Amino acid sequence: GALPDGPARARLDTAAEAHLAAGLPAVERGDFTTDHWLATFAALALDPAGQP
């Protein structure tokens, strides 16, 4: 991963999970900007290759 192990990493992982949980429901709002960009960022967030 991009971050070293330690307490800061655990807090950032928790924050990332909270942001993902809050943002995923908004992926299908029906307008191009939201549908395209949120889906793109959601795919990146869920990609196992980017996980530690």
N, CA, C, O and CB atoms as a CASP TS submission, in Angstrom:
PFRMAT TS
TARGET T0000
AUTHOR 0000-0000-0000
METHOD Language model
MODEL 1
PARENT N/A
ATOM      1  N   GLY     1       0.801  -1.186   0.000  1.00  0.00           N
ATOM      2  CA  GLY     1       0.000   0.000   0.000  1.00  0.00           C
ATOM      3  C   GLY     1       0.848   1.255   0.000  1.00  0.00           C
ATOM      4  O   GLY     1       2.063   1.202   0.189  1.00  0.00           O
ATOM      5  N   ALA     2       0.220   2.338  -0.205  1.00  0.00           N
ATOM      6  CA  ALA     2       0.905   3.625  -0.274  1.00  0.00           C
ATOM      7  C   ALA     2       1.260   4.158   1.106  1.00  0.00           C
ATOM      8  O   ALA     2       2.133   5.017   1.234  1.00  0.00           O
ATOM      9  CB  ALA     2       0.046   4.632  -1.006  1.00  0.00           C
ATOM     10  N   LEU     3       0.594   3.659   2.135  1.00  0.00           N
ATOM     11  CA  LEU     3       0.835   4.160   3.485  1.00  0.00           C
ATOM     12  C   LEU     3       1.555   3.116   4.324  1.00  0.00           C
ATOM     13  O   LEU     3       1.305   1.920   4.173  1.00  0.00           O
ATOM     14  CB  LEU     3      -0.482   4.560   4.156  1.00  0.00           C
ATOM     15  N   PRO     4       2.449   3.557   5.211  1.00  0.00           N
ATOM     16  CA  PRO     4       3.101   2.603   6.106  1.00  0.00           C
ATOM     17  C   PRO     4       2.112   2.100   7.155  1.00  0.00           C
ATOM     18  O   PRO     4       1.101   2.743   7.440  1.00  0.00           O
ATOM     19  CB  PRO     4       4.326   3.249   6.788  1.00  0.00           C
ATOM     20  N   ASP     5       2.424   0.946   7.717  1.00  0.00           N
ATOM     21  CA  ASP     5       1.591   0.428   8.802  1.00  0.00           C
ATOM     22  C   ASP     5       1.686   1.356  10.008  1.00  0.00           C
ATOM     23  O   ASP     5       2.680   2.059  10.191  1.00  0.00           O
ATOM     24  CB  ASP     5       2.018  -1.013   9.188  1.00  0.00           C
ATOM     25  N   GLY     6       0.652   1.348  10.815  1.00  0.00           N
ATOM     26  CA  GLY     6       0.647   2.171  12.013  1.00  0.00           C
ATOM     27  C   GLY     6      -0.739   2.686  12.314  1.00  0.00           C
ATOM     28  O   GLY     6      -1.678   2.425  11.562  1.00  0.00           O
ATOM     29  N   PRO     7      -0.880   3.426  13.420  1.00  0.00           N
ATOM     30  CA  PRO     7      -2.200   3.897  13.839  1.00  0.00           C
ATOM     31  C   PRO     7      -2.845   4.862  12.843  1.00  0.00           C
ATOM     32  O   PRO     7      -4.068   4.870  12.705  1.00  0.00           O
ATOM     33  CB  PRO     7      -2.091   4.568  15.181  1.00  0.00           C
ATOM     34  N   ALA     8      -2.059   5.659  12.161  1.00  0.00           N
ATOM     35  CA  ALA     8      -2.639   6.588  11.182  1.00  0.00           C
ATOM     36  C   ALA     8      -3.262   5.822  10.025  1.00  0.00           C
ATOM     37  O   ALA     8      -4.316   6.206   9.519  1.00  0.00           O
ATOM     38  CB  ALA     8      -1.568   7.566  10.654  1.00  0.00           C
ATOM     39  N   ARG     9      -2.623   4.753   9.612  1.00  0.00           N
ATOM     40  CA  ARG     9      -3.160   3.950   8.511  1.00  0.00           C
ATOM     41  C   ARG     9      -4.504   3.349   8.890  1.00  0.00           C
ATOM     42  O   ARG     9      -5.431   3.355   8.081  1.00  0.00           O
ATOM     43  CB  ARG     9      -2.175   2.838   8.120  1.00  0.00           C
ATOM     44  N   ALA    10      -4.625   2.838  10.090  1.00  0.00           N
ATOM     45  CA  ALA    10      -5.893   2.250  10.540  1.00  0.00           C
ATOM     46  C   ALA    10      -7.003   3.301  10.525  1.00  0.00           C
ATOM     47  O   ALA    10      -8.121   3.012  10.099  1.00  0.00           O
ATOM     48  CB  ALA    10      -5.744   1.650  11.960  1.00  0.00           C
ATOM     49  N   ARG    11      -6.704   4.512  10.984  1.00  0.00           N
ATOM     50  CA  ARG    11      -7.710   5.584  10.977  1.00  0.00           C
ATOM     51  C   ARG    11      -8.095   5.975   9.554  1.00  0.00           C
ATOM     52  O   ARG    11      -9.268   6.210   9.265  1.00  0.00           O
ATOM     53  CB  ARG    11      -7.186   6.814  11.732  1.00  0.00           C
ATOM     54  N   LEU    12      -7.110   6.045   8.675  1.00  0.00           N
ATOM     55  CA  LEU    12      -7.395   6.392   7.281  1.00  0.00           C
ATOM     56  C   LEU    12      -8.183   5.288   6.580  1.00  0.00           C
ATOM     57  O   LEU    12      -9.069   5.578   5.777  1.00  0.00           O
ATOM     58  CB  LEU    12      -6.091   6.664   6.525  1.00  0.00           C
ATOM     59  N   ASP    13      -7.871   4.027   6.873  1.00  0.00           N
ATOM     60  CA  ASP    13      -8.650   2.916   6.306  1.00  0.00           C
ATOM     61  C   ASP    13     -10.103   2.994   6.756  1.00  0.00           C
ATOM     62  O   ASP    13     -11.014   2.779   5.956  1.00  0.00           O
ATOM     63  CB  ASP    13      -8.042   1.558   6.717  1.00  0.00           C
ATOM     64  N   THR    14     -10.323   3.301   8.029  1.00  0.00           N
ATOM     65  CA  THR    14     -11.685   3.433   8.553  1.00  0.00           C
ATOM     66  C   THR    14     -12.412   4.589   7.874  1.00  0.00           C
ATOM     67  O   THR    14     -13.581   4.463   7.509  1.00  0.00           O
ATOM     68  CB  THR    14     -11.659   3.645  10.079  1.00  0.00           C
ATOM     69  N   ALA    15     -11.725   5.705   7.706  1.00  0.00           N
ATOM     70  CA  ALA    15     -12.333   6.860   7.032  1.00  0.00           C
ATOM     71  C   ALA    15     -12.657   6.533   5.575  1.00  0.00           C
ATOM     72  O   ALA    15     -13.709   6.928   5.073  1.00  0.00           O
ATOM     73  CB  ALA    15     -11.396   8.081   7.104  1.00  0.00           C
ATOM     74  N   ALA    16     -11.768   5.821   4.899  1.00  0.00           N
ATOM     75  CA  ALA    16     -12.006   5.451   3.501  1.00  0.00           C
ATOM     76  C   ALA    16     -13.232   4.551   3.383  1.00  0.00           C
ATOM     77  O   ALA    16     -14.038   4.718   2.467  1.00  0.00           O
ATOM     78  CB  ALA    16     -10.772   4.745   2.911  1.00  0.00           C
ATOM     79  N   GLU    17     -13.377   3.606   4.296  1.00  0.00           N
ATOM     80  CA  GLU    17     -14.547   2.725   4.285  1.00  0.00           C
ATOM     81  C   GLU    17     -15.831   3.520   4.510  1.00  0.00           C
ATOM     82  O   GLU    17     -16.846   3.249   3.867  1.00  0.00           O
ATOM     83  CB  GLU    17     -14.407   1.633   5.358  1.00  0.00           C
ATOM     84  N   ALA    18     -15.798   4.494   5.410  1.00  0.00           N
ATOM     85  CA  ALA    18     -16.979   5.324   5.677  1.00  0.00           C
ATOM     86  C   ALA    18     -17.341   6.168   4.452  1.00  0.00           C
ATOM     87  O   ALA    18     -18.517   6.302   4.115  1.00  0.00           O
ATOM     88  CB  ALA    18     -16.731   6.238   6.896  1.00  0.00           C
ATOM     89  N   HIS    19     -16.343   6.730   3.794  1.00  0.00           N
ATOM     90  CA  HIS    19     -16.595   7.535   2.590  1.00  0.00           C
ATOM     91  C   HIS    19     -17.184   6.676   1.478  1.00  0.00           C
ATOM     92  O   HIS    19     -18.106   7.102   0.784  1.00  0.00           O
ATOM     93  CB  HIS    19     -15.296   8.208   2.105  1.00  0.00           C
ATOM     94  N   LEU    20     -16.655   5.474   1.309  1.00  0.00           N
ATOM     95  CA  LEU    20     -17.166   4.573   0.282  1.00  0.00           C
ATOM     96  C   LEU    20     -18.613   4.189   0.573  1.00  0.00           C
ATOM     97  O   LEU    20     -19.451   4.199  -0.329  1.00  0.00           O
ATOM     98  CB  LEU    20     -16.290   3.316   0.186  1.00  0.00           C
ATOM     99  N   ALA    21     -18.910   3.851   1.822  1.00  0.00           N
ATOM    100  CA  ALA    21     -20.277   3.478   2.198  1.00  0.00           C
ATOM    101  C   ALA    21     -21.247   4.639   1.988  1.00  0.00           C
ATOM    102  O   ALA    21     -22.391   4.427   1.588  1.00  0.00           O
ATOM    103  CB  ALA    21     -20.321   3.019   3.660  1.00  0.00           C
ATOM    104  N   ALA    22     -20.797   5.851   2.255  1.00  0.00           N
ATOM    105  CA  ALA    22     -21.664   7.020   2.079  1.00  0.00           C
ATOM    106  C   ALA    22     -21.839   7.378   0.606  1.00  0.00           C
ATOM    107  O   ALA    22     -22.902   7.859   0.214  1.00  0.00           O
ATOM    108  CB  ALA    22     -21.094   8.217   2.837  1.00  0.00           C
ATOM    109  N   GLY    23     -20.827   7.155  -0.204  1.00  0.00           N
ATOM    110  CA  GLY    23     -20.876   7.571  -1.597  1.00  0.00           C
ATOM    111  C   GLY    23     -21.512   6.580  -2.552  1.00  0.00           C
ATOM    112  O   GLY    23     -22.106   6.988  -3.550  1.00  0.00           O
ATOM    113  N   LEU    24     -21.404   5.287  -2.275  1.00  0.00           N
ATOM    114  CA  LEU    24     -21.934   4.300  -3.216  1.00  0.00           C
ATOM    115  C   LEU    24     -23.419   4.471  -3.528  1.00  0.00           C
ATOM    116  O   LEU    24     -23.800   4.301  -4.686  1.00  0.00           O
ATOM    117  CB  LEU    24     -21.707   2.929  -2.674  1.00  0.00           C
ATOM    118  N   PRO    25     -24.273   4.797  -2.565  1.00  0.00           N
ATOM    119  CA  PRO    25     -25.688   4.967  -2.904  1.00  0.00           C
ATOM    120  C   PRO    25     -25.947   6.105  -3.900  1.00  0.00           C
ATOM    121  O   PRO    25     -26.991   6.123  -4.552  1.00  0.00           O
ATOM    122  CB  PRO    25     -26.478   5.217  -1.646  1.00  0.00           C
ATOM    123  N   ALA    26     -25.033   7.033  -4.023  1.00  0.00           N
ATOM    124  CA  ALA    26     -25.229   8.176  -4.920  1.00  0.00           C
ATOM    125  C   ALA    26     -24.776   7.898  -6.349  1.00  0.00           C
ATOM    126  O   ALA    26     -24.914   8.762  -7.215  1.00  0.00           O
ATOM    127  CB  ALA    26     -24.487   9.375  -4.386  1.00  0.00           C
ATOM    128  N   VAL    27     -24.238   6.706  -6.611  1.00  0.00           N
ATOM    129  CA  VAL    27     -23.674   6.409  -7.924  1.00  0.00           C
ATOM    130  C   VAL    27     -24.716   6.475  -9.036  1.00  0.00           C
ATOM    131  O   VAL    27     -24.379   6.833 -10.165  1.00  0.00           O
ATOM    132  CB  VAL    27     -23.033   5.041  -7.909  1.00  0.00           C
ATOM    133  N   GLU    28     -25.950   6.145  -8.753  1.00  0.00           N
ATOM    134  CA  GLU    28     -26.985   6.119  -9.794  1.00  0.00           C
ATOM    135  C   GLU    28     -28.030   7.211  -9.587  1.00  0.00           C
ATOM    136  O   GLU    28     -29.192   6.916  -9.307  1.00  0.00           O
ATOM    137  CB  GLU    28     -27.668   4.755  -9.821  1.00  0.00           C
ATOM    138  N   ARG    29     -27.630   8.441  -9.721  1.00  0.00           N
ATOM    139  CA  ARG    29     -28.567   9.555  -9.540  1.00  0.00           C
ATOM    140  C   ARG    29     -29.277   9.932 -10.829  1.00  0.00           C
ATOM    141  O   ARG    29     -30.321  10.584 -10.783  1.00  0.00           O
ATOM    142  CB  ARG    29     -27.840  10.762  -8.994  1.00  0.00           C
ATOM    143  N   GLY    30     -28.742   9.543 -11.971  1.00  0.00           N
ATOM    144  CA  GLY    30     -29.433   9.798 -13.217  1.00  0.00           C
ATOM    145  C   GLY    30     -28.874  10.902 -14.088  1.00  0.00           C
ATOM    146  O   GLY    30     -29.382  11.128 -15.186  1.00  0.00           O
ATOM    147  N   ASP    31     -27.838  11.600 -13.631  1.00  0.00           N
ATOM    148  CA  ASP    31     -27.241  12.593 -14.520  1.00  0.00           C
ATOM    149  C   ASP    31     -25.827  12.144 -14.888  1.00  0.00           C
ATOM    150  O   ASP    31     -25.179  11.426 -14.127  1.00  0.00           O
ATOM    151  CB  ASP    31     -27.220  14.003 -13.852  1.00  0.00           C
ATOM    152  N   PHE    32     -25.360  12.568 -16.047  1.00  0.00           N
ATOM    153  CA  PHE    32     -24.081  12.079 -16.569  1.00  0.00           C
ATOM    154  C   PHE    32     -22.931  12.311 -15.600  1.00  0.00           C
ATOM    155  O   PHE    32     -22.156  11.395 -15.323  1.00  0.00           O
ATOM    156  CB  PHE    32     -23.771  12.748 -17.891  1.00  0.00           C
ATOM    157  N   THR    33     -22.819  13.507 -15.095  1.00  0.00           N
ATOM    158  CA  THR    33     -21.680  13.827 -14.238  1.00  0.00           C
ATOM    159  C   THR    33     -21.622  12.904 -13.036  1.00  0.00           C
ATOM    160  O   THR    33     -20.572  12.338 -12.730  1.00  0.00           O
ATOM    161  CB  THR    33     -21.750  15.276 -13.778  1.00  0.00           C
ATOM    162  N   THR    34     -22.733  12.756 -12.365  1.00  0.00           N
ATOM    163  CA  THR    34     -22.760  11.894 -11.186  1.00  0.00           C
ATOM    164  C   THR    34     -22.556  10.442 -11.578  1.00  0.00           C
ATOM    165  O   THR    34     -21.712   9.757 -11.001  1.00  0.00           O
ATOM    166  CB  THR    34     -24.079  12.055 -10.430  1.00  0.00           C
ATOM    167  N   ASP    35     -23.316   9.967 -12.550  1.00  0.00           N
ATOM    168  CA  ASP    35     -23.215   8.558 -12.937  1.00  0.00           C
ATOM    169  C   ASP    35     -21.819   8.203 -13.424  1.00  0.00           C
ATOM    170  O   ASP    35     -21.290   7.149 -13.070  1.00  0.00           O
ATOM    171  CB  ASP    35     -24.233   8.235 -14.019  1.00  0.00           C
ATOM    172  N   HIS    36     -21.224   9.061 -14.222  1.00  0.00           N
ATOM    173  CA  HIS    36     -19.910   8.752 -14.786  1.00  0.00           C
ATOM    174  C   HIS    36     -18.804   8.840 -13.738  1.00  0.00           C
ATOM    175  O   HIS    36     -18.065   7.877 -13.534  1.00  0.00           O
ATOM    176  CB  HIS    36     -19.601   9.694 -15.940  1.00  0.00           C
ATOM    177  N   TRP    37     -18.689   9.978 -13.077  1.00  0.00           N
ATOM    178  CA  TRP    37     -17.545  10.174 -12.191  1.00  0.00           C
ATOM    179  C   TRP    37     -17.649   9.387 -10.898  1.00  0.00           C
ATOM    180  O   TRP    37     -16.653   8.813 -10.458  1.00  0.00           O
ATOM    181  CB  TRP    37     -17.393  11.625 -11.874  1.00  0.00           C
ATOM    182  N   LEU    38     -18.806   9.339 -10.278  1.00  0.00           N
ATOM    183  CA  LEU    38     -18.911   8.548  -9.050  1.00  0.00           C
ATOM    184  C   LEU    38     -18.702   7.069  -9.333  1.00  0.00           C
ATOM    185  O   LEU    38     -18.079   6.366  -8.538  1.00  0.00           O
ATOM    186  CB  LEU    38     -20.272   8.767  -8.385  1.00  0.00           C
ATOM    187  N   ALA    39     -19.221   6.593 -10.462  1.00  0.00           N
ATOM    188  CA  ALA    39     -19.000   5.189 -10.820  1.00  0.00           C
ATOM    189  C   ALA    39     -17.519   4.920 -11.074  1.00  0.00           C
ATOM    190  O   ALA    39     -17.004   3.868 -10.693  1.00  0.00           O
ATOM    191  CB  ALA    39     -19.826   4.815 -12.063  1.00  0.00           C
ATOM    192  N   THR    40     -16.838   5.859 -11.711  1.00  0.00           N
ATOM    193  CA  THR    40     -15.403   5.700 -11.953  1.00  0.00           C
ATOM    194  C   THR    40     -14.638   5.623 -10.640  1.00  0.00           C
ATOM    195  O   THR    40     -13.804   4.736 -10.455  1.00  0.00           O
ATOM    196  CB  THR    40     -14.869   6.859 -12.806  1.00  0.00           C
ATOM    197  N   PHE    41     -14.920   6.547  -9.731  1.00  0.00           N
ATOM    198  CA  PHE    41     -14.225   6.539  -8.442  1.00  0.00           C
ATOM    199  C   PHE    41     -14.612   5.328  -7.603  1.00  0.00           C
ATOM    200  O   PHE    41     -13.774   4.796  -6.874  1.00  0.00           O
ATOM    201  CB  PHE    41     -14.527   7.821  -7.672  1.00  0.00           C
ATOM    202  N   ALA    42     -15.862   4.882  -7.689  1.00  0.00           N
ATOM    203  CA  ALA    42     -16.287   3.680  -6.965  1.00  0.00           C
ATOM    204  C   ALA    42     -15.541   2.461  -7.486  1.00  0.00           C
ATOM    205  O   ALA    42     -15.102   1.623  -6.699  1.00  0.00           O
ATOM    206  CB  ALA    42     -17.811   3.471  -7.098  1.00  0.00           C
ATOM    207  N   ALA    43     -15.392   2.353  -8.801  1.00  0.00           N
ATOM    208  CA  ALA    43     -14.657   1.220  -9.373  1.00  0.00           C
ATOM    209  C   ALA    43     -13.209   1.220  -8.897  1.00  0.00           C
ATOM    210  O   ALA    43     -12.663   0.167  -8.568  1.00  0.00           O
ATOM    211  CB  ALA    43     -14.707   1.263 -10.911  1.00  0.00           C
ATOM    212  N   LEU    44     -12.595   2.380  -8.858  1.00  0.00           N
ATOM    213  CA  LEU    44     -11.223   2.468  -8.355  1.00  0.00           C
ATOM    214  C   LEU    44     -11.147   2.084  -6.881  1.00  0.00           C
ATOM    215  O   LEU    44     -10.218   1.392  -6.466  1.00  0.00           O
ATOM    216  CB  LEU    44     -10.672   3.882  -8.557  1.00  0.00           C
ATOM    217  N   ALA    45     -12.115   2.526  -6.096  1.00  0.00           N
ATOM    218  CA  ALA    45     -12.114   2.231  -4.662  1.00  0.00           C
ATOM    219  C   ALA    45     -12.329   0.751  -4.393  1.00  0.00           C
ATOM    220  O   ALA    45     -11.807   0.215  -3.415  1.00  0.00           O
ATOM    221  CB  ALA    45     -13.186   3.044  -3.956  1.00  0.00           C
ATOM    222  N   LEU    46     -13.094   0.088  -5.250  1.00  0.00           N
ATOM    223  CA  LEU    46     -13.405  -1.325  -5.044  1.00  0.00           C
ATOM    224  C   LEU    46     -12.413  -2.265  -5.726  1.00  0.00           C
ATOM    225  O   LEU    46     -12.502  -3.480  -5.547  1.00  0.00           O
ATOM    226  CB  LEU    46     -14.792  -1.613  -5.546  1.00  0.00           C
ATOM    227  N   ASP    47     -11.476  -1.731  -6.501  1.00  0.00           N
ATOM    228  CA  ASP    47     -10.502  -2.550  -7.220  1.00  0.00           C
ATOM    229  C   ASP    47      -9.543  -3.207  -6.232  1.00  0.00           C
ATOM    230  O   ASP    47      -8.831  -2.506  -5.514  1.00  0.00           O
ATOM    231  CB  ASP    47      -9.721  -1.698  -8.246  1.00  0.00           C
ATOM    232  N   PRO    48      -9.510  -4.542  -6.182  1.00  0.00           N
ATOM    233  CA  PRO    48      -8.622  -5.217  -5.228  1.00  0.00           C
ATOM    234  C   PRO    48      -7.144  -4.917  -5.471  1.00  0.00           C
ATOM    235  O   PRO    48      -6.340  -5.038  -4.546  1.00  0.00           O
ATOM    236  CB  PRO    48      -8.846  -6.710  -5.291  1.00  0.00           C
ATOM    237  N   ALA    49      -6.769  -4.533  -6.680  1.00  0.00           N
ATOM    238  CA  ALA    49      -5.366  -4.215  -6.962  1.00  0.00           C
ATOM    239  C   ALA    49      -4.906  -2.988  -6.188  1.00  0.00           C
ATOM    240  O   ALA    49      -3.712  -2.835  -5.932  1.00  0.00           O
ATOM    241  CB  ALA    49      -5.163  -3.989  -8.457  1.00  0.00           C
ATOM    242  N   GLY    50      -5.824  -2.121  -5.813  1.00  0.00           N
ATOM    243  CA  GLY    50      -5.466  -0.924  -5.071  1.00  0.00           C
ATOM    244  C   GLY    50      -5.524  -1.094  -3.563  1.00  0.00           C
ATOM    245  O   GLY    50      -5.273  -0.149  -2.816  1.00  0.00           O
ATOM    246  N   GLN    51      -5.854  -2.293  -3.118  1.00  0.00           N
ATOM    247  CA  GLN    51      -5.984  -2.546  -1.680  1.00  0.00           C
ATOM    248  C   GLN    51      -4.659  -3.037  -1.110  1.00  0.00           C
ATOM    249  O   GLN    51      -3.898  -3.715  -1.801  1.00  0.00           O
ATOM    250  CB  GLN    51      -7.101  -3.578  -1.404  1.00  0.00           C
ATOM    251  N   PRO    52      -4.380  -2.700   0.141  1.00  0.00           N
ATOM    252  CA  PRO    52      -3.119  -3.161   0.766  1.00  0.00           C
ATOM    253  C   PRO    52      -3.131  -4.648   1.010  1.00  0.00           C
ATOM    254  O   PRO    52      -2.158  -5.197   1.525  1.00  0.00           O
ATOM    255  CB  PRO    52      -2.873  -2.435   2.086  1.00  0.00           C
TER
END
